[in-house]
Amino acid sequence: MLPAWWRRKEGVGPSTELCVAVTEEGALVVETRDQGLRRARALLRKYVPEGVFLSDELIADRRAEAAREYE
């Protein structure tokens, strides 16, 4: 049973998918998809400088590789 205050705050309804995980310390973590995405994005921000888009870098790498193969 999840607390009603948390369900209301996070907008969790009967059909909301929740992710459940156990941390290395043994704690049980229950989060919504949006919470998980926010947490993952916060982790990545530590390693990717502001203004850098990994998708743009991937596209540039693929184009450079394609150009090398064409030569």
C-alpha positions in Angstrom: 0.0 0.0 0.0 1.4 3.4 -1.0 0.6 6.5 1.0 -2.3 8.6 -0.4 -0.4 11.8 0.0 2.4 10.5 -2.2 0.1 9.2 -4.8 -1.7 12.5 -5.0 1.6 14.5 -5.1 3.0 12.4 -7.9 -0.2 11.9 -9.8 -0.2 8.2 -9.4 -3.4 6.6 -10.4 -4.7 3.0 -10.8 -3.0 2.6 -14.2 0.3 4.4 -13.4 3.3 2.2 -14.0 5.8 2.2 -11.1 9.4 1.1 -11.1 10.6 -0.8 -8.1 14.2 -1.5 -7.3 16.5 -2.5 -4.4 19.6 -0.4 -3.9 23.0 -1.8 -3.0 22.3 -0.9 0.6 19.1 -2.9 0.5 16.6 0.0 0.4 13.4 -0.5 -1.6 12.9 2.3 -4.1 9.5 2.9 -5.7 9.3 5.7 -8.3 7.2 6.8 -11.3 8.6 6.9 -14.8 8.9 10.7 -14.6 10.8 10.5 -11.3 13.2 7.9 -12.8 13.8 10.1 -15.8 14.4 13.2 -13.7 16.9 11.1 -11.6 18.7 9.7 -14.6 18.9 13.2 -16.3 20.4 14.6 -13.1 23.0 11.9 -13.0 24.0 12.5 -16.6 24.2 16.3 -16.1 27.3 15.6 -13.9 29.2 14.2 -16.9 27.9 16.1 -19.9 28.8 19.8 -20.1 26.0 22.3 -20.6 25.2 23.0 -24.2 26.5 19.6 -25.4 24.0 17.4 -27.0 25.1 13.8 -27.1 22.7 13.1 -30.0 24.5 15.7 -32.1 27.9 14.2 -31.2 26.6 10.7 -32.2 25.3 11.9 -35.5 28.6 13.7 -36.2 30.6 10.5 -35.3 28.4 8.4 -37.6 28.8 10.8 -40.5 32.5 10.9 -40.1 32.6 7.1 -40.0 30.5 6.9 -43.2 32.8 9.4 -44.9 35.8 7.3 -44.0 34.2 4.2 -45.4 33.3 6.0 -48.6 36.9 7.0 -49.2 
